[in-house]
Amino acid sequence: MKKLLCVPLFALLSSAASAATIESQDQLLGIWAMTPLNNGIANVVEFKADGKSDLHPFNCAAPSKQEVEVSDYRLSDDGQTIHITSPYQSFDLQVLEFNAKTMELSMEIEGHTLTFSYVKGNKIEPLCGLYR
C-alpha cells in the first residue's frame, strides 16, 4: 500500500514544483493586474518583449494620478526569478505560481516576505473591484 501512495504523492510534488517556473520570457509578456493589497495598492505591470516593464501604480484606497515607472526585467535561466532593475533600485521577484492567466510572486523586504497575486489582462486597469 505504501508503494501505491508514493507514486501519486511524488507526481503531485513534481507538478507543484513545475508550476513555480516560467519557461520563457514570452509567457510573461503582456499586462498583469495585481489583486489589491490590504492597503489598497493594486498596481498593473506590462512586461514587454524588449526587456522593459512599465509599472502603473494604483491605490484603490486613495486614488490619484501617479507616473509610470519604467524598468528593465530579466527572467532567470531556471524561470524561478524575475530580476527588476530601475535607475532607483534593483530587486528579485520569486515565482511562486504561474500559468497563462494568473501568477503569484514574492519578494523579501526588511526581513518580511511579501506576496503578490496577478491576473492577466488586456488593458491597463486596476482590480479595485476586489478591494475590501
C-alpha positions as a Markdown table, in Angstrom:
| # | Residue | x | y | z |
|---|---|---|---|---|
| 1 | Met | 0.0 | 0.0 | 0.0 |
| 2 | Lys | 2.9 | 2.4 | 0.8 |
| 3 | Lys | 4.3 | 2.0 | -2.7 |
| 4 | Leu | 1.0 | 3.0 | -4.3 |
| 5 | Leu | 0.8 | 6.1 | -2.2 |
| 6 | Cys | 4.3 | 7.2 | -3.0 |
| 7 | Val | 3.7 | 7.5 | -6.8 |
| 8 | Pro | 0.7 | 9.9 | -6.6 |
| 9 | Leu | 2.4 | 12.0 | -3.9 |
| 10 | Phe | 5.6 | 12.2 | -6.0 |
| 11 | Ala | 3.5 | 13.2 | -9.0 |
| 12 | Leu | 1.7 | 15.9 | -7.0 |
| 13 | Leu | 5.0 | 17.3 | -5.7 |
| 14 | Ser | 6.6 | 17.3 | -9.1 |
| 15 | Ser | 3.6 | 19.2 | -10.7 |
| 16 | Ala | 3.7 | 21.7 | -7.9 |
| 17 | Ala | 7.4 | 22.3 | -8.4 |
| 18 | Ser | 7.0 | 22.8 | -12.1 |
| 19 | Ala | 4.1 | 25.3 | -11.6 |
| 20 | Ala | 6.6 | 27.6 | -9.9 |
| 21 | Thr | 8.6 | 28.4 | -13.1 |
| 22 | Ile | 8.1 | 30.4 | -16.2 |
| 23 | Glu | 9.5 | 28.6 | -19.2 |
| 24 | Ser | 10.3 | 31.6 | -21.4 |
| 25 | Gln | 10.1 | 35.4 | -21.3 |
| 26 | Asp | 7.3 | 35.1 | -24.0 |
| 27 | Gln | 5.0 | 33.6 | -21.4 |
| 28 | Leu | 5.5 | 36.6 | -19.2 |
| 29 | Leu | 4.7 | 39.2 | -21.9 |
| 30 | Gly | 1.6 | 41.3 | -21.5 |
| 31 | Ile | -0.4 | 43.1 | -18.9 |
| 32 | Trp | -0.7 | 41.8 | -15.4 |
| 33 | Ala | -3.0 | 43.4 | -12.8 |
| 34 | Met | -2.2 | 42.8 | -9.1 |
| 35 | Thr | -5.0 | 41.9 | -6.8 |
| 36 | Pro | -5.3 | 44.7 | -4.2 |
| 37 | Leu | -3.2 | 44.5 | -1.1 |
| 38 | Asn | -4.8 | 45.4 | 2.3 |
| 39 | Asn | -3.6 | 49.0 | 2.0 |
| 40 | Gly | -5.3 | 49.4 | -1.4 |
| 41 | Ile | -2.2 | 49.1 | -3.7 |
| 42 | Ala | -3.3 | 47.4 | -6.9 |
| 43 | Asn | -0.5 | 48.1 | -9.4 |
| 44 | Val | -0.6 | 46.9 | -13.0 |
| 45 | Val | 2.6 | 45.9 | -14.8 |
| 46 | Glu | 3.2 | 45.4 | -18.5 |
| 47 | Phe | 6.1 | 43.2 | -19.5 |
| 48 | Lys | 7.3 | 44.0 | -23.0 |
| 49 | Ala | 9.3 | 41.9 | -25.5 |
| 50 | Asp | 12.3 | 44.4 | -25.4 |
| 51 | Gly | 13.0 | 43.6 | -21.7 |
| 52 | Lys | 11.3 | 46.7 | -20.4 |
| 53 | Ser | 8.4 | 46.7 | -17.9 |
| 54 | Asp | 6.0 | 49.6 | -17.2 |
| 55 | Leu | 4.6 | 49.7 | -13.7 |
| 56 | His | 1.4 | 51.6 | -13.5 |
| 57 | Pro | 0.9 | 52.5 | -9.8 |
| 58 | Phe | -2.7 | 52.4 | -8.5 |
| 59 | Asn | -4.1 | 52.7 | -5.0 |
| 60 | Cys | -7.8 | 51.8 | -4.6 |
| 61 | Ala | -7.9 | 53.3 | -1.1 |
| 62 | Ala | -6.6 | 56.7 | -2.2 |
| 63 | Pro | -6.9 | 57.1 | -6.0 |
| 64 | Ser | -4.5 | 59.6 | -7.5 |
| 65 | Lys | -2.6 | 60.0 | -10.8 |
| 66 | Gln | 0.9 | 58.7 | -10.5 |
| 67 | Glu | 3.7 | 58.4 | -13.1 |
| 68 | Val | 4.5 | 55.1 | -14.8 |
| 69 | Glu | 7.8 | 53.6 | -13.6 |
| 70 | Val | 9.9 | 52.1 | -16.4 |
| 71 | Ser | 12.3 | 49.3 | -15.5 |
| 72 | Asp | 14.4 | 46.6 | -17.2 |
| 73 | Tyr | 13.5 | 43.0 | -16.3 |
| 74 | Arg | 15.2 | 39.6 | -16.9 |
| 75 | Leu | 13.9 | 36.2 | -16.3 |
| 76 | Ser | 16.4 | 33.9 | -14.7 |
| 77 | Asp | 17.6 | 30.8 | -16.6 |
| 78 | Asp | 15.7 | 28.5 | -14.3 |
| 79 | Gly | 12.5 | 30.6 | -14.7 |
| 80 | Gln | 12.1 | 30.9 | -11.0 |
| 81 | Thr | 13.1 | 34.6 | -10.6 |
| 82 | Ile | 12.3 | 37.9 | -12.3 |
| 83 | His | 15.1 | 40.4 | -11.8 |
| 84 | Ile | 13.9 | 44.1 | -12.0 |
| 85 | Thr | 16.3 | 47.0 | -12.4 |
| 86 | Ser | 15.4 | 50.7 | -12.5 |
| 87 | Pro | 17.5 | 53.8 | -12.0 |
| 88 | Tyr | 16.4 | 53.8 | -8.4 |
| 89 | Gln | 16.6 | 50.2 | -7.3 |
| 90 | Ser | 17.1 | 46.5 | -8.2 |
| 91 | Phe | 15.2 | 43.6 | -6.7 |
| 92 | Asp | 14.2 | 40.0 | -7.4 |
| 93 | Leu | 10.7 | 38.6 | -7.5 |
| 94 | Gln | 10.4 | 34.9 | -6.8 |
| 95 | Val | 7.9 | 32.9 | -8.9 |
| 96 | Leu | 5.6 | 31.0 | -6.6 |
| 97 | Glu | 2.9 | 30.0 | -9.1 |
| 98 | Phe | 2.5 | 30.7 | -12.8 |
| 99 | Asn | 0.0 | 29.8 | -15.6 |
| 100 | Ala | -1.3 | 31.6 | -18.6 |
| 101 | Lys | -3.9 | 33.6 | -16.6 |
| 102 | Thr | -2.5 | 34.1 | -13.1 |
| 103 | Met | 0.8 | 34.3 | -11.3 |
| 104 | Glu | 2.0 | 34.7 | -7.8 |
| 105 | Leu | 5.3 | 36.4 | -6.9 |
| 106 | Ser | 7.1 | 37.2 | -3.7 |
| 107 | Met | 9.9 | 39.3 | -2.5 |
| 108 | Glu | 11.8 | 39.9 | 0.7 |
| 109 | Ile | 11.7 | 43.4 | 2.2 |
| 110 | Glu | 13.4 | 44.1 | 5.5 |
| 111 | Gly | 13.1 | 40.5 | 6.7 |
| 112 | His | 9.4 | 40.2 | 5.7 |
| 113 | Thr | 8.1 | 38.2 | 2.7 |
| 114 | Leu | 5.5 | 40.0 | 0.6 |
| 115 | Thr | 3.3 | 38.0 | -1.8 |
| 116 | Phe | 1.7 | 39.5 | -4.9 |
| 117 | Ser | -1.1 | 37.8 | -6.9 |
| 118 | Tyr | -1.7 | 38.9 | -10.5 |
| 119 | Val | -4.3 | 38.3 | -13.2 |
| 120 | Lys | -3.5 | 38.5 | -16.9 |
| 121 | Gly | -5.5 | 41.3 | -18.6 |
| 122 | Asn | -5.8 | 43.1 | -21.9 |
| 123 | Lys | -5.8 | 46.7 | -20.6 |
| 124 | Ile | -4.2 | 48.9 | -18.0 |
| 125 | Glu | -6.8 | 48.8 | -15.3 |
| 126 | Pro | -6.5 | 48.1 | -11.6 |
| 127 | Leu | -8.6 | 45.4 | -9.9 |
| 128 | Cys | -10.2 | 47.8 | -7.4 |
| 129 | Gly | -13.5 | 45.9 | -7.6 |
| 130 | Leu | -11.7 | 43.3 | -5.5 |
| 131 | Tyr | -10.6 | 45.8 | -2.8 |
| 132 | Arg | -12.4 | 45.4 | 0.6 |
